[in-house]
Amino acid sequence: MTNLPEGLLKSVKNYLNITWDDEAGDEKLSGIIARGMKYIDRIAGKELDYTVEDKPRELLFEYCRYVRSNAFEQFQINFQHELLSLQMHEEVRQYEEANNTDI
């Protein structure tokens, strides 16, 4: 099974209302989560923390919901604004860190 941050699979299953144990299903969902993390990280331009309640975690959960429903293309359309906002936020943060003039 894919290595995910501790508790993330359980949290995604809870969000998706998956209350049963299914090893094959968990493996499939773990792959979806891992791909979603890579997808969102690529958009943000850096590795994000999906263990805290924040926008990256929200987007990941929604990504999983859409992909699980075979509607990835709809995720891209419906969350375009949030994905662009995340990308801009991270670019501004990186710019500020690179140009920090506190001496």
Residue pairs with C-beta under 8 A, 6 or more apart in sequence:
1 26
1 27
1 30
2 27
2 30
2 31
2 33
2 34
4 30
4 33
4 34
4 37
5 50
5 51
6 51
7 51
8 33
8 50
8 51
9 26
9 29
9 30
9 33
11 61
12 29
12 33
12 60
12 61
12 64
13 19
13 26
13 29
15 61
15 64
15 65
16 29
16 61
16 64
16 65
16 68
18 25
18 29
29 64
29 68
32 63
32 64
32 67
32 68
33 60
33 64
35 67
36 60
36 63
36 64
36 67
37 48
37 50
37 60
39 63
40 48
40 56
40 59
40 60
40 63
40 83
40 86
41 47
41 48
43 83
43 86
43 87
44 56
44 86
44 87
44 90
45 87
45 90
45 91
45 94
46 90
46 94
48 56
49 56
50 56
50 57
50 60
51 57
55 82
55 85
55 86
55 89
56 86
59 79
59 82
59 83
59 86
62 75
62 79
63 72
63 75
63 79
66 72
66 74
66 75
66 78
67 75
76 83
